[in-house]
Amino acid sequence: MTAKAEPTHVIAHISDTHFLADEALLYGAVDTDATLKQILGQLEGSGIHFDALVFTGDIADLGEQNAYARIRSIVEPVAARLGAELVWVMGNHDQRARLRTDLLDEAASDDPVDRVFDLNGLRLIALDTSVPGYHHGELTSAQLTWLRAELAEPAPNGTLVALHHPPIPTTLPLMPILELQRQHLLADVIRGTDVRAILGGHLHYSTTSLFAGVPISVAAATCYTMNLAAERGVLSGVSGGQSINLVHVYDDQVVHSVVPVGSFPAVSTFPVEFVSRLEALSPEDQIEAFSRQVPPAS
């Protein structure tokens, strides 16, 4: 037996924070700041080395200057302490000119916010699927041409694409009209390239799928989530079930894992000393030692 190598890259995939100005509660009920601060605290306390924190859109609910300034003041110090690249992706609730000036320190512009990052050999492409004034997603012909040219040369560790509108179906009422339009055009560009995974948001629930042969992982929102088991025909957002995703990139695999926001009581804990002793053993000896320490389930 051969032990799995450590991941080459680890990314925290966060989505749909929906900040409002002046710490206003979203829908008068959701404290968007509290849930984001909670999960960032969890990431810092984990001791994991993160290559990037990727926010896949709807950073602000109304595109307000104070909302962007506040989330930046919360997130940037954490990213700096973690030594992680900070990636902001446009969502349908965001405002392009504001995002550029207030988060990216760029000149105001209504052009799509498409950017490329080099995460130690792993290419991350932030793709702007927003349509100003609307909530569905689209990519222009110019964006698709740009993306095709970018993907023409493979990256050393492959490519991840981060966008807001995931090109997958949803069965929630009304949501299909808010999907990414003309998805086949994006599929034609991505198929056969070095794109290893697509990171999305927008849906407010965690889900996975395939698109043009590439796995898609959607991170649920940190503000509120959609109740997929609601009564048929009902579109219901709830203040619960918030989570983010962790993306572990290996030489031959990309693993997406859901991390709930919150602190929960532990019901089973293995001491650090026990874990350290096992990690020092070979895989075969680990199996034997673990079997001796942990009784089989009845």
Residue frames relative to the residue before (quaternion, step in Angstrom):
aa qw qx qy qz dx dy dz
M 1.0000 0.0000 0.0000 0.0000 0.00 0.00 0.00
T 0.1891 -0.7782 0.5920 0.0903 3.57 -1.00 0.90
A 0.4251 -0.7092 0.5011 0.2554 3.56 -0.81 0.99
K 0.5164 -0.6336 0.4794 0.3195 3.55 -1.09 0.74
A 0.4750 -0.6731 0.4860 0.2919 3.57 -0.92 0.91
E 0.6027 -0.5345 0.4396 0.3972 3.55 -1.27 0.32
P 0.5667 -0.5899 0.4308 0.3812 3.62 -1.09 0.54
T 0.4799 -0.6604 0.4952 0.2970 3.55 -1.13 0.64
H 0.7958 0.0588 -0.0021 0.6027 3.59 1.14 -0.67
V 0.0936 -0.7643 0.6343 0.0689 3.56 -1.21 0.62
I 0.0646 -0.8036 0.5913 -0.0185 3.57 -0.83 1.04
A 0.2724 -0.7100 0.6218 0.1873 3.54 -1.11 0.77
H 0.1495 -0.8008 0.5792 0.0309 3.56 -0.59 1.22
I 0.0031 0.8140 -0.5718 0.1025 3.55 -0.35 1.36
S 0.0130 -0.8381 0.5448 -0.0239 3.59 -0.91 0.77
D 0.8816 0.1642 -0.0825 0.4349 3.49 -1.46 0.36
T 0.0864 0.8149 -0.5592 0.1252 3.53 0.52 1.25
H 0.1237 -0.8653 0.4787 0.0823 3.60 1.23 -0.60
F 0.1221 0.8147 -0.5529 0.1250 3.58 0.79 1.01
L 0.2083 -0.7365 0.6307 0.1280 3.54 -1.21 0.70
A 0.6240 -0.5467 0.3977 0.3918 3.58 -1.22 0.39
D 0.8624 0.1844 -0.1205 0.4558 3.53 -1.30 0.54
E 0.5958 -0.6186 0.3429 0.3805 3.57 1.11 0.78
A 0.2537 0.7778 -0.5327 0.2164 3.59 1.12 0.58
L 0.4740 -0.6620 0.5031 0.2897 3.56 -1.11 0.73
L 0.4509 -0.6784 0.5118 0.2731 3.56 -0.92 0.91
Y 0.8220 0.0117 -0.0861 0.5628 3.58 -0.72 1.13
G 0.6016 -0.6011 0.3447 0.3974 3.56 1.20 0.52
A 0.7397 0.4194 -0.2056 0.4843 3.58 1.27 0.08
V 0.7523 0.4085 -0.2106 0.4719 3.61 1.01 -0.74
D 0.2602 -0.7520 0.5917 0.1292 3.56 -0.76 1.12
T 0.2248 -0.8263 0.5038 0.1133 3.57 0.08 1.31
D 0.6261 0.5529 -0.3427 0.4299 3.58 1.06 -0.73
A 0.6649 0.5436 -0.3126 0.4059 3.56 0.89 -0.95
T 0.6887 0.4730 -0.3015 0.4594 3.60 0.85 -0.91
L 0.6499 0.5030 -0.3337 0.4618 3.59 0.97 -0.75
K 0.6498 0.5044 -0.3202 0.4699 3.60 0.91 -0.85
Q 0.6205 0.5501 -0.3412 0.4426 3.59 1.04 -0.76
I 0.7263 0.4300 -0.2708 0.4629 3.60 0.73 -0.98
L 0.6139 0.5279 -0.3603 0.4634 3.60 1.06 -0.59
G 0.6204 0.5264 -0.3316 0.4776 3.56 1.10 -0.68
Q 0.6313 0.5245 -0.3274 0.4682 3.56 1.03 -0.75
L 0.6523 0.5101 -0.3205 0.4600 3.59 0.96 -0.81
E 0.6670 0.4932 -0.3088 0.4653 3.58 0.92 -0.86
G 0.6927 0.4875 -0.2814 0.4510 3.57 0.98 -0.80
S 0.5681 0.6344 -0.3750 0.3663 3.59 1.22 -0.36
G 0.3556 -0.7411 0.4977 0.2768 3.58 1.08 -0.63
I 0.4559 0.6813 -0.4479 0.3568 3.59 1.27 0.14
H 0.3611 -0.6864 0.5799 0.2492 3.57 -1.12 0.67
F 0.1245 -0.8041 0.5799 0.0404 3.57 -0.63 1.13
D 0.3628 -0.7231 0.5475 0.2140 3.55 -0.95 0.90
A 0.8125 -0.0395 0.0509 0.5794 3.59 1.09 -0.63
L 0.2221 -0.6785 0.6737 0.1912 3.50 -1.38 0.44
V 0.0747 -0.8222 0.5642 -0.0116 3.57 -0.51 1.20
F 0.1340 -0.7848 0.6038 0.0384 3.57 -0.68 1.16
T 0.1803 -0.8402 0.5054 0.0783 3.59 -0.31 1.25
G 0.8518 -0.3119 0.1014 0.4084 3.52 0.48 1.28
D 0.7816 0.2513 -0.2845 0.4950 3.48 -1.42 0.44
I 0.0889 0.8185 -0.5502 0.1396 3.49 0.86 1.10
A 0.7618 0.1473 -0.0785 0.6260 3.55 1.03 -0.88
D 0.4992 -0.6787 0.4510 0.2947 3.57 -1.05 0.72
L 0.8071 0.1829 -0.0745 0.5564 3.58 1.03 -0.81
G 0.5236 -0.6673 0.3977 0.3498 3.59 1.23 0.28
E 0.3508 0.7742 -0.4636 0.2503 3.58 1.14 0.59
Q 0.5967 -0.6035 0.4039 0.3415 3.55 -1.08 0.82
N 0.6791 0.4968 -0.3038 0.4468 3.59 0.86 -0.90
A 0.6191 0.5454 -0.3428 0.4492 3.57 1.07 -0.70
Y 0.6705 0.4792 -0.2992 0.4810 3.59 0.94 -0.86
A 0.6501 0.5192 -0.3258 0.4491 3.58 0.92 -0.85
R 0.6810 0.5024 -0.2982 0.4415 3.56 0.94 -0.85
I 0.6762 0.4664 -0.3156 0.4750 3.60 0.87 -0.85
R 0.6079 0.5444 -0.3552 0.4560 3.58 1.07 -0.65
S 0.6651 0.5073 -0.3058 0.4548 3.59 0.95 -0.86
I 0.6603 0.4950 -0.2987 0.4794 3.59 1.18 -0.56
V 0.7646 0.4265 -0.2048 0.4377 3.56 0.81 -1.05
E 0.6485 0.5683 -0.3456 0.3702 3.60 0.83 -0.91
P 0.6634 0.4886 -0.3415 0.4523 3.66 0.84 -0.75
V 0.6296 0.5245 -0.3351 0.4649 3.58 1.06 -0.72
A 0.6527 0.5088 -0.3153 0.4644 3.59 0.89 -0.92
A 0.6484 0.5174 -0.3204 0.4574 3.58 0.99 -0.81
R 0.6703 0.4899 -0.3063 0.4657 3.59 0.92 -0.86
L 0.6906 0.4603 -0.2719 0.4871 3.58 1.10 -0.68
G 0.3755 -0.7294 0.4843 0.3040 3.58 1.23 -0.35
A 0.4688 0.7034 -0.4030 0.3510 3.56 1.21 0.60
E 0.4941 -0.6086 0.5321 0.3199 3.55 -1.15 0.67
L 0.2415 -0.7683 0.5777 0.1329 3.56 -1.02 0.83
V 0.0604 -0.8179 0.5713 -0.0326 3.56 -0.61 1.20
W 0.1120 -0.7799 0.6149 0.0333 3.56 -0.71 1.16
V 0.1237 -0.7928 0.5954 0.0414 3.60 -0.77 1.05
M 0.5038 -0.6689 0.4617 0.2925 3.59 -0.96 0.88
G 0.1012 -0.7659 0.6315 0.0655 3.55 -1.16 0.77
N 0.6838 -0.5048 0.3306 0.4101 3.57 -1.25 0.19
H 0.6624 0.4761 -0.3101 0.4883 3.61 1.20 -0.38
D 0.5929 0.5872 -0.3635 0.4141 3.58 1.24 -0.28
Q 0.3211 -0.7163 0.5887 0.1930 3.54 -1.33 0.34
R 0.4780 -0.7362 0.3944 0.2722 3.56 -0.47 1.25
A 0.6863 0.4811 -0.3042 0.4528 3.60 0.75 -0.97
R 0.6593 0.5044 -0.3033 0.4680 3.58 0.97 -0.86
L 0.6469 0.5219 -0.3312 0.4467 3.58 0.89 -0.89
R 0.6521 0.5187 -0.3150 0.4544 3.56 0.99 -0.86
T 0.7404 0.4227 -0.2473 0.4603 3.59 0.77 -1.02
D 0.7787 0.4055 -0.1915 0.4388 3.58 0.87 -0.97
L 0.7599 0.3146 -0.2024 0.5316 3.61 1.16 -0.43
L 0.7864 0.3460 -0.1668 0.4839 3.59 0.98 -0.82
D 0.3466 -0.7562 0.4838 0.2718 3.60 1.29 -0.17
E 0.4544 0.6494 -0.4652 0.3941 3.54 1.00 0.90
A 0.6234 -0.5050 0.4245 0.4197 3.54 -1.32 0.13
A 0.5787 -0.5930 0.4332 0.3547 3.55 -1.12 0.68
S 0.1573 0.7654 -0.6088 0.1372 3.56 -1.00 0.89
D 0.3468 -0.7322 0.5481 0.2079 3.54 -1.15 0.66
D 0.4041 0.6978 -0.4875 0.3349 3.58 1.24 0.29
P 0.6282 -0.5337 0.3917 0.4089 3.61 -1.14 0.47
V 0.3579 -0.7276 0.5499 0.2002 3.55 -1.06 0.83
D 0.1465 0.7807 -0.5805 0.1788 3.56 0.20 1.35
R 0.0658 0.8156 -0.5678 0.0898 3.59 -0.74 1.03
V 0.2594 -0.7490 0.5940 0.1375 3.55 -1.29 0.50
F 0.1034 -0.7892 0.6049 0.0240 3.56 -0.96 0.96
D 0.2358 -0.7332 0.6199 0.1501 3.54 -1.16 0.71
L 0.0751 -0.8031 0.5911 -0.0025 3.56 -0.38 1.27
N 0.7454 -0.3942 0.2125 0.4938 3.56 0.34 1.28
G 0.8075 -0.2735 0.1117 0.5106 3.54 0.79 1.08
L 0.6428 0.4442 -0.3188 0.5365 3.58 1.25 -0.28
R 0.2545 -0.7762 0.5595 0.1403 3.58 -0.63 1.12
L 0.0798 -0.7693 0.6333 0.0267 3.54 -0.97 0.96
I 0.1159 -0.7933 0.5967 0.0334 3.56 -0.70 1.11
A 0.1943 -0.7568 0.6176 0.0899 3.55 -0.75 1.15
L 0.0927 -0.8317 0.5469 -0.0248 3.55 -0.44 1.29
D 0.3104 -0.7712 0.5362 0.1461 3.58 -0.74 1.10
T 0.0748 -0.8184 0.5698 0.0003 3.58 -0.41 1.26
S 0.4525 0.7138 -0.4437 0.2983 3.59 1.25 0.07
V 0.1986 -0.7294 0.6421 0.1275 3.54 -1.31 0.51
P 0.4134 -0.7447 0.4492 0.2697 3.64 -0.26 1.17
G 0.8160 0.2359 -0.2016 0.4876 3.53 -0.84 1.05
Y 0.7378 0.3332 -0.2002 0.5519 3.58 1.30 -0.13
H 0.4337 -0.7161 0.4886 0.2456 3.56 -1.27 0.26
H 0.5742 0.5464 -0.4067 0.4543 3.62 1.19 -0.14
G 0.4300 -0.7051 0.5042 0.2525 3.56 -1.29 0.16
E 0.0301 0.7734 -0.6328 0.0229 3.55 -1.20 0.65
L 0.1919 -0.7254 0.6410 0.1616 3.52 -1.35 0.35
T 0.4060 -0.7223 0.5031 0.2457 3.58 -0.83 0.95
S 0.6554 -0.4899 0.3901 0.4222 3.55 -1.28 0.27
A 0.6401 0.5281 -0.3296 0.4502 3.58 1.02 -0.79
Q 0.6418 0.5168 -0.3269 0.4628 3.60 1.01 -0.77
L 0.6654 0.5015 -0.3057 0.4608 3.57 0.94 -0.87
T 0.6299 0.5191 -0.3284 0.4754 3.59 1.05 -0.72
W 0.6399 0.5179 -0.3130 0.4737 3.57 1.00 -0.87
L 0.6735 0.4972 -0.3022 0.4559 3.59 0.89 -0.93
R 0.6323 0.5294 -0.3367 0.4545 3.59 0.96 -0.80
A 0.6645 0.4980 -0.3058 0.4658 3.58 0.95 -0.85
E 0.6426 0.5293 -0.3199 0.4522 3.58 1.01 -0.81
L 0.7288 0.4362 -0.2345 0.4728 3.57 0.96 -0.89
A 0.4552 0.7073 -0.4451 0.3071 3.60 1.25 -0.15
E 0.7484 0.2767 -0.1722 0.5777 3.58 1.15 -0.62
P 0.3978 -0.7393 0.4871 0.2405 3.62 -0.55 1.09
A 0.4076 -0.6772 0.5561 0.2569 3.55 -1.24 0.56
P 0.6738 -0.5209 0.3262 0.4101 3.63 -1.10 0.55
N 0.8036 0.2047 -0.1005 0.5498 3.62 0.93 -0.86
G 0.6462 -0.5279 0.3221 0.4471 3.56 1.19 0.43
T 0.4496 -0.6990 0.5137 0.2130 3.53 -1.40 -0.01
L 0.1467 -0.7167 0.6713 0.1192 3.51 -1.26 0.66
V 0.1904 -0.7534 0.6171 0.1238 3.57 -1.08 0.76
A 0.1116 -0.7825 0.6113 0.0400 3.57 -0.86 1.03
L 0.1244 0.7799 -0.6006 0.1249 3.57 -0.77 1.08
H 0.5652 -0.6222 0.4171 0.3457 3.57 -1.20 0.34
H 0.7695 0.3266 -0.1728 0.5209 3.59 0.76 -1.05
P 0.2297 -0.7972 0.5373 0.1515 3.64 -0.24 1.16
P 0.3930 -0.7355 0.4993 0.2350 3.61 -0.86 0.87
I 0.4622 0.6250 -0.4883 0.3966 3.55 0.52 1.27
P 0.5365 -0.6327 0.4387 0.3456 3.62 -1.11 0.47
T 0.0951 -0.7545 0.6433 0.0889 3.54 -1.28 0.47
T 0.3567 -0.7605 0.5110 0.1824 3.56 -1.00 0.85
L 0.4303 0.6961 -0.4755 0.3227 3.61 1.21 0.10
P 0.5786 -0.5953 0.4180 0.3689 3.62 -1.02 0.70
L 0.8456 0.1698 -0.1754 0.4748 3.55 -1.06 0.92
M 0.5708 0.6446 -0.3839 0.3336 3.61 1.08 -0.57
P 0.5940 0.5859 -0.3967 0.3827 3.67 0.95 -0.61
I 0.6567 0.5048 -0.3318 0.4515 3.62 1.04 -0.63
L 0.6714 0.4761 -0.2880 0.4896 3.58 1.30 -0.25
E 0.4459 0.7097 -0.4413 0.3206 3.58 1.28 0.14
L 0.6319 -0.4682 0.4391 0.4343 3.53 -1.37 0.00
Q 0.3154 -0.7639 0.5379 0.1660 3.56 -0.77 1.05
R 0.8379 0.1779 -0.1466 0.4947 3.57 -1.30 0.46
Q 0.0629 0.8554 -0.5093 0.0695 3.53 0.92 0.97
H 0.5883 0.6055 -0.3721 0.3857 3.59 1.08 -0.63
L 0.6163 0.5524 -0.3542 0.4355 3.60 1.11 -0.59
L 0.6412 0.4916 -0.3140 0.4986 3.58 1.06 -0.74
A 0.6243 0.5470 -0.3394 0.4425 3.58 0.99 -0.80
D 0.6435 0.5314 -0.3233 0.4460 3.59 0.99 -0.82
V 0.6711 0.4910 -0.2971 0.4694 3.59 1.08 -0.70
I 0.7309 0.4559 -0.2416 0.4467 3.59 0.91 -0.91
R 0.6018 0.6096 -0.3684 0.3613 3.57 0.97 -0.84
G 0.8334 0.2060 -0.1709 0.4835 3.57 -0.91 0.99
T 0.5715 0.5752 -0.3957 0.4312 3.61 1.23 0.12
D 0.6446 -0.5241 0.3801 0.4067 3.58 -1.28 -0.20
V 0.3501 0.7280 -0.5168 0.2833 3.64 1.19 0.36
R 0.2021 -0.8240 0.5255 0.0633 3.57 -0.62 1.19
A 0.7940 -0.0419 0.0389 0.6053 3.58 1.19 -0.47
I 0.2355 -0.7321 0.6226 0.1449 3.53 -1.30 0.52
L 0.1835 -0.7789 0.5948 0.0762 3.57 -0.88 1.03
G 0.0030 0.8304 -0.5552 0.0474 3.58 -0.74 1.05
G 0.2355 -0.7473 0.6013 0.1567 3.52 -1.37 0.11
H 0.4934 0.7446 -0.3909 0.2221 3.57 -0.79 -1.15
L 0.7373 0.4684 -0.2504 0.4175 3.60 0.85 -0.92
H 0.2942 -0.7778 0.4977 0.2465 3.61 1.18 -0.50
Y 0.7108 0.2646 -0.3118 0.5723 3.54 1.03 0.85
S 0.5018 -0.6624 0.4743 0.2906 3.53 -1.16 0.63
T 0.1727 0.7775 -0.5882 0.1404 3.56 -0.89 0.94
T 0.2032 -0.7682 0.5951 0.1201 3.56 -1.29 0.34
S 0.0644 0.7850 -0.6140 0.0510 3.55 -1.23 0.49
L 0.4135 -0.6493 0.5547 0.3157 3.55 -1.35 -0.33
F 0.0073 -0.7802 0.6254 -0.0100 3.54 -1.15 0.71
A 0.8250 -0.0663 -0.0108 0.5611 3.58 -0.58 1.16
G 0.6991 -0.4782 0.2514 0.4684 3.55 1.12 0.77
V 0.6290 0.5235 -0.3226 0.4756 3.59 1.31 0.05
P 0.4579 -0.6796 0.4903 0.2969 3.64 -0.86 0.85
I 0.1589 -0.7546 0.6304 0.0889 3.55 -1.13 0.80
S 0.0646 -0.7727 0.6309 0.0278 3.54 -1.04 0.87
V 0.1525 -0.7851 0.5976 0.0561 3.57 -0.76 1.10
A 0.2713 -0.7554 0.5760 0.1550 3.56 -0.85 1.00
A 0.4505 -0.6666 0.5211 0.2848 3.56 -0.97 0.86
A 0.6160 -0.5764 0.3972 0.3614 3.57 -1.24 0.36
T 0.4123 -0.6575 0.5552 0.2992 3.53 -1.31 0.31
C 0.6218 0.5479 -0.3542 0.4333 3.63 1.22 -0.25
Y 0.7440 -0.2405 0.1818 0.5964 3.61 0.59 -1.14
T 0.3035 -0.7629 0.5450 0.1697 3.58 -1.20 0.40
M 0.4900 -0.6483 0.4991 0.3008 3.54 -1.28 0.42
N 0.3804 -0.7168 0.5439 0.2136 3.55 -1.04 0.87
L 0.2449 -0.8108 0.5195 0.1132 3.56 -0.22 1.31
A 0.7041 0.4275 -0.2594 0.5042 3.59 1.22 -0.38
A 0.3267 0.7503 -0.5106 0.2637 3.59 1.18 0.46
E 0.6884 -0.4585 0.3592 0.4323 3.56 -1.28 0.35
R 0.6014 -0.6042 0.3845 0.3541 3.56 -0.94 0.91
G 0.7961 0.2721 -0.2242 0.4918 3.54 -0.88 0.99
V 0.6355 0.5174 -0.3251 0.4720 3.59 1.27 -0.20
L 0.1940 -0.7518 0.6207 0.1094 3.56 -0.97 0.93
S 0.0691 0.8491 -0.5077 0.1284 3.57 -0.12 1.32
G 0.1485 -0.7657 0.6221 0.0680 3.54 -0.80 1.11
V 0.1222 -0.8171 0.5627 0.0268 3.58 -0.88 0.93
S 0.4166 -0.6773 0.5455 0.2650 3.54 -1.20 0.59
G 0.6098 0.4944 -0.3804 0.4889 3.54 0.31 1.31
G 0.7662 0.3807 -0.2646 0.4450 3.54 -1.26 0.34
Q 0.3389 0.7494 -0.5117 0.2486 3.60 1.18 0.32
S 0.0908 0.7969 -0.5897 0.0950 3.56 -1.06 0.77
I 0.2369 -0.7059 0.6347 0.2067 3.52 -1.41 0.08
N 0.3908 -0.6896 0.5431 0.2770 3.56 -1.31 0.00
L 0.2312 -0.7059 0.6427 0.1876 3.52 -1.25 0.53
V 0.1729 -0.7811 0.5961 0.0682 3.56 -0.91 0.98
H 0.0727 -0.7891 0.6100 0.0017 3.55 -0.56 1.21
V 0.1567 -0.8015 0.5753 0.0452 3.55 -0.61 1.20
Y 0.0946 -0.7773 0.6217 0.0185 3.55 -0.80 1.11
D 0.7123 -0.4359 0.3149 0.4510 3.57 -1.26 0.14
D 0.8280 0.1945 -0.0673 0.5217 3.57 0.94 -0.87
Q 0.7693 0.2690 -0.1603 0.5569 3.61 1.24 0.09
V 0.1594 -0.7228 0.6553 0.1512 3.52 -1.37 0.34
V 0.1282 -0.8126 0.5683 0.0177 3.57 -0.66 1.16
H 0.1394 -0.7862 0.6002 0.0460 3.58 -0.85 1.05
S 0.0229 -0.8128 0.5806 -0.0408 3.58 -0.74 1.08
V 0.3741 -0.7324 0.5324 0.2005 3.56 -1.04 0.87
V 0.1066 -0.7800 0.6158 0.0319 3.57 -0.93 0.99
P 0.3273 -0.7587 0.5256 0.2024 3.64 -0.48 1.11
V 0.4267 -0.6595 0.5523 0.2793 3.54 -1.18 0.62
G 0.6455 0.5294 -0.3785 0.3997 3.58 -0.78 0.97
S 0.3843 -0.6795 0.5726 0.2504 3.51 -1.37 0.25
F 0.0682 -0.8275 0.5567 -0.0259 3.56 -0.65 1.12
P 0.5615 -0.6151 0.4188 0.3619 3.62 -1.04 0.62
A 0.4060 -0.7041 0.5308 0.2400 3.56 -0.98 0.88
V 0.1614 -0.7875 0.5887 0.0851 3.57 -0.97 0.86
S 0.7794 0.0964 -0.0692 0.6152 3.57 1.31 -0.23
T 0.0706 0.8033 -0.5839 0.0932 3.58 -0.75 1.05
F 0.2071 -0.7423 0.6246 0.1266 3.54 -1.01 0.91
P 0.4759 -0.6958 0.4513 0.2928 3.63 -0.68 1.04
V 0.6337 -0.5470 0.3938 0.3795 3.56 -1.19 0.63
E 0.6384 0.5422 -0.3378 0.4294 3.59 0.96 -0.83
F 0.6473 0.5211 -0.3133 0.4597 3.58 1.00 -0.86
V 0.6653 0.4954 -0.3013 0.4703 3.59 0.90 -0.95
S 0.6591 0.5194 -0.3175 0.4415 3.60 0.91 -0.88
R 0.6403 0.5233 -0.3282 0.4565 3.59 0.99 -0.82
L 0.6731 0.4941 -0.3009 0.4608 3.57 0.93 -0.85
E 0.6527 0.5267 -0.3257 0.4364 3.58 0.96 -0.84
A 0.6432 0.5334 -0.3257 0.4424 3.60 1.13 -0.51
L 0.6312 0.5459 -0.3265 0.4438 3.59 1.25 -0.30
S 0.5889 -0.5279 0.4591 0.4048 3.54 -1.32 0.19
P 0.6715 -0.5004 0.3414 0.4268 3.64 -1.16 0.40
E 0.6537 0.5139 -0.3238 0.4513 3.59 0.97 -0.82
D 0.6872 0.4711 -0.2803 0.4768 3.56 0.95 -0.91
Q 0.5750 0.5790 -0.3733 0.4414 3.59 1.14 -0.57
I 0.6573 0.5156 -0.3064 0.4563 3.57 0.93 -0.94
E 0.6735 0.4948 -0.2926 0.4647 3.56 0.94 -0.93
A 0.6862 0.4858 -0.2911 0.4565 3.59 0.86 -0.95
F 0.6512 0.5138 -0.3221 0.4564 3.57 0.97 -0.82
S 0.6405 0.5368 -0.3190 0.4470 3.57 1.01 -0.81
R 0.6597 0.5052 -0.3085 0.4631 3.58 1.08 -0.72
Q 0.7093 0.4782 -0.2526 0.4522 3.59 1.08 -0.74
V 0.7759 0.3075 -0.1497 0.5301 3.57 1.04 -0.78
P 0.3553 -0.7472 0.5139 0.2264 3.64 -0.54 1.08
P 0.5361 -0.6222 0.4479 0.3533 3.61 -1.03 0.67
A 0.5567 -0.6021 0.4569 0.3448 3.55 -1.20 0.66
S 0.3722 -0.7313 0.5247 0.2267 3.56 -0.97 0.82
